[in-house]
């Protein structure tokens, strides 16, 4: 592990924060690369001693020279690329969203290609948004989904033309501490509300596929270490559950929410596709049961509130 040096883009986001936490916990050197500076998600799940082990770099993912210097100067051996604008932000600022999601991916791939002599692994986030609501691949309902299709294609060409192999992962609904943005963050906000004793209205209904963020972080790290022989992309599985089942799990963890939790019955226009068979041949995934994940999340939120490591109003906004 000591010979590995990880660079995590988007490390100040939800999955990124947990990837960093796992790497610090196993004493693997890790660098972060983000344009922003707010470390509130990391502080939510890491103490000050752990935070001091992280090498923070502020930089724009669309700036090739800046990113490439970080890879070269620090002898980076593994990259986990998570930096992206999600659905609401791409919808609000399409041009900027395209720069971050498309140019940013190009920057990561090209830098990795130029350092193939030292780089031993690259994993990146695609998304279930590449599907339409019925599960048909490559007919997305959002610009974000279109961007992720392009990312997968770019990775394939870099593998074909330059021998830069990678693994892309398609998360669905990631939940857990730190998930406070994006179209599917509402279930996690309901768990925070339960921990804080606040009423909450989940903004959608229907059935979704859930992955606890700590489990998802492990899959990204394992993917970066897997040494693939091509550019592969995988759905990652998880717990298929209705919003009513999510609410039941929250009420098990916080029975006093019985009359304070409800939801909009309108389903999200997303697929419940969860073809996890292919990835199991490469990476052994393990998703905690929904009831356990919800209980863990509520308990972690309660502990963070008690320790003053979370701004509840900000996270619920």
PyMOL commands that set and color helices and strands:
alter all, ss='L'
color gray80, all
select helices_A, chain A and resi 14-25+40-45+48-51+64-73+87-92+94-114+128-130+143-162+186-196+213-224+243-253+255-257+277-280+290-307+312-316
alter helices_A, ss='H'
color red, helices_A
select strands_A, chain A and resi 5-9+29-34+55-58+78-81+121-125+166-170+173-175+200-202+207-212+231-235+239-242+261-263
alter strands_A, ss='S'
color yellow, strands_A
deselect
rebuild
show_as cartoon
